[in-house]
Amino acid sequence: MKIRPFALSALALVLASCDKAKNLADTAAKTVKQELASAGKSSESTADPELMKLVDQNAEGVLFRKDLPFPSRVDVRIRRVDDLSVRMMQASEIGRQNGMVKGIREQVFKLERAGDQVRVTEERSEFSVPSVDDPEVTKKAENPLERIAHSNKPITFRKNSAKWRVENGGDFRSAVLEKELSPVFDTLLIEHALSPRPLWFGKRRMKPGDTLVVTGDQLPMLLVGGKGTFHLKYESIEPVAGHPCGVFSVTGDFSRKKFPDLAGNLTDEDVTIQSGRIWLSLLHPLILKEEFDTIQSFKSGGQGNLVGRAQGSVKRSVVREWKKM
């Protein structure tokens, strides 16, 4: 069959269009992956100019301030992601189960503090595992570390004398959270940047390359309610959600007993930080971001109810977007 010149031209246009469409699709897919990879970094690229004016920096280095008044009205959005590869033993009414747990646990909380009133909202709690067909693809699964069912209903804690009580309770979840979190709520406020840390840097200025060992009586700078040793090396200034921070690389180890989380679990943990980075506020005694590659063993539960024991590798990322209101 003889193909006319105009038919060849049309065929070439069709093939070119197909190649262009394929390239556009590949580019779109690559762009989506890049956007997902950089989603956690977009809010950190630029520091708030007004906050940068408060940074105390000169030729000798930067000073981590603790002299500014801490605001009574603060909002913090916390995103925690744990990439787990651990061997777990679980206990339940039907007995004990052992096996490997590989997956990603993601939790997002919003905390709003106004004086002696704190509202806690669990915006998201998900657990995903690699697909059998494609390890790079994950699918949602039941969270083996979750004891209390996720709920988007806000819970308000109010301090009455020296005790924190749930103000809008009445259901089972509120009762459990009040029972487990009320005795340790002040610790949670420090851990999640709603209260300043009780111990912070002195008058020493830090410049890139400076090192610091935090242990013993200095531990409250970095660790609430535990023991351990942290080796820090100062790197640079980077913002977290616009807030200027000093960034340190970190290695070390620590342990804690019955340490609370916002979901109502109490955890015993022994952690070795093989490598990591930590972002410390330059304006207030706060830790706003952590990225740790760890080996750890832990058991999690609450009020004597064991959820599970586990040991293995955990890559952890915690970002606290801190705003003075």
HUKAJO-V29194 format. One record per run of one state. SS is the DSSP state (2 for helix, 1 for strand, 0 for the rest). FROM is the first residue (numbers start at 0). TO is the last residue. Records with the same first field share a line. If there is no record, write none. Layout:
# HUKAJO-V29194
SS = FROM-TO  FROM-TO
This chain:
# HUKAJO-V29194
0 = 0-3  38-40  44-47  52-54  58-59  63-71  92-93  114-115  130-136  140-153  160-161  166-170  191-204  206-209  221-225  240-241  260-264  281-285  302-303  324-324
2 = 4-37  41-43  48-51  171-190  215-220
1 = 55-57  60-62  72-91  94-113  116-129  137-139  154-159  162-165  205-205  210-214  226-239  242-259  265-280  286-301  304-323
